[in-house]
Amino acid sequence: MSDGTRGLLFQLIRFSLWGEKISMTGMGHKEYGALMETASRQTVEGLVANALIENGVRLEKYDAINTYSLLGTLRQQNDFMNKELAGLCQLMRENKIKFVVMKGQTVAARYPQPRDRVIGDIDFYCPPSDFQKACEVIQNQWHAEIEENEVEKHVAFLHNDVDYELHSFLNEFCSKSSQQYFDELVERSVEDWNGNPSVVTVADEDVPVLTPALDIAFSFVHLYMHLQELGVGLRQFCDLAMLCHDAFGSGRGEATRKELKQILTTLGYVRAFRAVGAVLVDCLGLSPEEFPFAIENKDRRYKEYILDIVFKRGNFGKYGRKNMVGSGIGYLIEATWVKVSHYLRLFPLSPKENSAMLFNKLPLRIKNTITHQG
């Protein structure tokens, strides 16, 4: 991918997120193909298609047809997902089950054009007190088959061809103290709602979400963990930018800022958050005033390395490798090397978690994998 394609991608994303004007008037087929392939790997093709259409960029005939078709299909998918999410909320409320929805459609609701965000699955959390009841209700009333995922430690099910994941905890940390702190933080925040949760509106339904500080912290940790493992796409950075814009725009959110700093400090992620913030501000166009902390030159030193991972590995690390997931010892060796190199290079940004990963969790993972394959 050329620097020109990368620059053009950022330019189009900034238009769709903030309305920044673009200067281009037309695009040839080769340039269009390179742009859309990169956008697809980063799962931001809806934002790119919207920017091309809204700015009247001249495209070749079949490229124009593809752009309009892509955006139309994506918007239909989002409408369906929104209705499905509204149905989940109604099911949980009718059965008096505490829950929050993370990522996905709840973050899309913060975008200027929510229907242009590429869809994923529906992730939601129930505290331990309500988790089993939620599983039973889903099985009995939606007639869905629950599948346990021992690796990811959640249950999954399919309803109306939509993938759901029901979590009993959020984010798996390598540090035991971080895991205990974050689990208690999430559980306490949901249990203490007293019927008055934070909500976003999706399909005319109030969808309960994490508090702004916790939502930002969760989204960041999810992004950063994938970045350090095998990679992550730009969509996750756009999501984090929109959450920051929503929480801190127009000078709002001082209490949220303090709460977020406390969470990230306890987890040992303040520097990592600022380094990711450099991408949000310098590349995606988030206003510096809407990022909760001052970004220093030492934070920006990691920006290009982070972008190298993003553009080489793509959405959740699906690209830039020789061996397919689960393909055997070759994949294990390659994936381990990628993870170790990422954790070592980013070590100064998150030494607490990286130490626990490199010296505790990773050796155990390798041992278990070898034992399983043997």
Steps between C-alpha positions, in 0.01 A plus 500: 500500500639839398526804724258670261234235562547527875478879490189489282337249733555728801370798306175323409452367854544848645227627269257230615583553868533879520402645163853610405502603135696298246674638193482209253250507212552167325665159530610234252420131528844395627505764771142414597583129523798561728294735719204266543718196565676688779169632637357146502797364694446778754118453499438868424367458146165653595668823614705512181203432273297772672781754457541419130127538435444809713792681335394405148834338421495385136548124469500259212159345428537168679691657788211742553248214488707305754519800734125565499423127534743457788356792695140400433560143618686616810218735600243221463719276718522770765123550501451127555763485774342796678160327506663182623676690781172666597346153525779384732441799728129426515568134582738588784271767646190281486688244707657758736857406409781750557717545190710743297583499131855574386653612172314443174171681451533695825821662374358544150227715659768760580608533134365786284361230266449191719392282208838543327698312765580141398301263721637224722323278748304601811697482825331540835585441864298369792636508856548161670170545686306501171721305261342155536149642487588681177621175344180321598277778365688505169466125465135480604354812336723547198560126454866572440774244551761623746863414422771543759836638386763379746777701336321836490295418813160610377192330362391549141172449322326578172164677471351608167841431343664756732800391708475581871758472776390506863784580740529441871809722516668750266861476380741230605805656663832325555549689827291340774464826691377679186254220432355516851481881496329523162256215566391659827474842336269375225289282726459774758407760242219282362375377836487856639280643224177489700307503173676811363777385263689698238318453169528572129200495269496240225187434289295707750614272783705615800796262500692476830874554465798541731560839658698732268834453677462124524377477140806688375732292720345173382510600132862612531614184682321284242673690217842501664495132591422406140769741381759325717383153406460464122372841394187713479324711237430872473131450579591447865697827502204681342275354772728628774518842336120524490471395866750773598315755285171404664642516854728804478357717221416866573706498819289228665607208711740616772366236741527239225859608433598452866327161519665385178844604625445302820403189306789521254752579774394195701526280190836654402374624163527881510799523264351242265176698488687820414695322223176375347368853547773625268342292222152631585610864494773509234352252251125472561449868578361485853527848654783512760250661740282189472779262595505482881877530554784708358698308237877545524778443248603179677149366438517586129821297461285187496245626248672370186566160654135471600394598148741244352323227699158632403566513126701179482269286713158655438176422682580276800828391339349310208766607251876522460585143602597177328303250708125484552348492849513152652709362211750326727846556639582750224221729613602460865859601430404793278228629735727469803776695326258775399362530854841502666632766262193719564515459877872576513479805273203644689633401842566858624137591437352227720770327708261353758290302254788424261713352778214274606449393139862431412603325821178333616223466242696443178713205624183336632320552166788346308515203733126438479500530120790258457341254744167523316660444157710219631 
